Amino acid sequence: MKSKNSENAIIIFQKNLVLGKVKTRLAASVGNQQALEIYRDLVAFTYRQAIEVKNADIWVFFSDAFEEIEESFQDHITAKMVQEGADLGERMQNAFATIFGMGYSKAFLIGTDCPEISPKILETALDSLKKHEVVIGSALDGGYYLIGMKKVHPQLFWQMPWSTVKVLPTTLQKINNDNLSHYLLPTLSDIDTEEDWLTFRILISYE
């Protein structure tokens, strides 16, 4: 773990690069090996976007175990952690609790399967937290690709219909019920199917 260099943190939730365990819907069409390679490309793309964000430390939370990070990115990563919790909501809540326990004042969490994400969008997320309590990046599939806050709001992670089209509306309903001010980022796509990959693969290629 490196020393803390910012008041802002980027949390990246990353699945371990294990054959047959990543992008299973995509793998049903393209096979496990190609799905693994696509996911590897998506991870690298996500890192490239995150390291361009000014004034933010990057924390990578792996799904199951510590894993080596590509050498070209290692110097940009503040720390590696392993997700803890019985479900996705508990894992996200615990990750935010860890980050705020380290003294960060603003943080957002992203996954590794959004090919339209950019440094500008990530910086907008941090900027929005100067005035708002929560920031959400909505996904076309009814979920979200980013959630950010200035302190842990556990209710946003409890009893959630994960992996359904109800994730975003349920989250927004909870935000409104608790009168939390929030900012909505542009709606983006993610990579779940072969059609998604064919549509967006050019976005994650190296320049």
ABEGO torsion letter per residue (X at the ends): XBBBABABBBBBBBBBBBBGABGAAAAAAAEAAAAAAAAAAAAAAAAAAAAABBGBBBBBBBAABBBBBBAAAAAABABBBBBBEABAAAAAAAAAAAAAAAGBABBBBBBAABAABBAAAAAAAAAAAAABABBBBBBAAGBBABBBBABBBAAAABGBBBGBAAAAAAAAAAAAAAGBBBBBBBBBBBBABAAAAAAAAAAABBX
